[in-house]
Amino acid sequence: MKISELFKTKKVVYSFEIFPPKVESNISGIYDTLDNLSDLKPDYISVTYSAGGGSNNARSIELASLVKNKYHVEPLAHVTCINSTKQKVIDTIEALKKEGIENILALRGDRIPGSVCNDFKYASDLISFIKERGDFDIAGACYPETHPEAISSEVDIENLKRKVDLGLTHLNTQLFYDNDDFYRFIDKVRGAGINVPIQAGIMPLVKKSNVDRTIQMAATKIPAKLSRMIAKFNDDPTALMEAGILYATDQIADLLSSSACQGIHVYVMNNAYVAKKITQNVSSLIDGINNGD
Ligand code: FAD
């Protein structure tokens, strides 16, 4: 099924993001996680794809196929392009087609130092390339706090508009912790004539190891409320886990009250416990909205 069909029937689409297990480990190690995630009935599950290439890319395709063909949940397969040759991207597209996958999140990815591949420069190059080669729904990424390389939020949104105009069916945001950044972004994006559905990306900060890495990689702002929470519970793993779940729940409840987004995409990081707790907290809100007038 094409994910665009979901946005036609639901006011709020609810999804998870997972990553493939390392190639050295057995793929069956993720079965437990997928058993639990699929029980939560997300509308779809997205599967990350390493811009660094390597054998993990085959794992991403294998995992997306597993989500679809064993767990019967719609997958959104991430595909990156910046360090790839055209041939490698063609191989990936063909492999996805073979597995019956109909939805791709087309991404540039981050350049690897020393990479000499110049076949693709931006996600927009990849979007056109995929469109010429298959009948996929293609989604894209967007940045409520502006992409770190963009010279301004205005230019970033101009670039986003160019990308969307190539035929993207929806957008997933980078993670953010201050909903006001998201609301400001939505105002600007809608003002720029970008009308596709946008799902808010929520990354629960539940582990000490995640905290620094997440903040650094996503270049995201940490509001005082979250900073206090981290400072207080950083050395107590159980408390940090529960506080992170509560923070994410609070963010989602606020987003759902606003009608600014058409979906919630939870970066569950293969943590079925976190996914379950958050889903239990918010599912009645989402069901209420989807079943209301
Ligand atoms: P683009 O849309 O190409 O934008 C990149 C930069 O170039 C921006 O600053 C933009 O303003 C600028 N730009 C775009 N077009 C032009 C143009 N024509 N001229 C000049 N400037 C331009 N990374 C992974 O490796 N694997 C993943 O699975 C993955 N999943 C992600 C999922 C989501 C929802 C998000 C938000 C990010 C994900 N990333 C992933 C990270 C992503 O690859 C990086 O953020 C990357 O730096 C940008 O990718 P993009 O597709 O947004 O790039």
Residues whose N, C-alpha, C, O or C-beta is under 5 A from the ligand:
A	BS01	FAD	T48 Y49 S50 A51 H78 T80 A106 L107 R108 G109 D110 K121 Y122 A123 S124 A141 C142 H147 E149 A150 V155 D156 N159 N172 T173 Q174
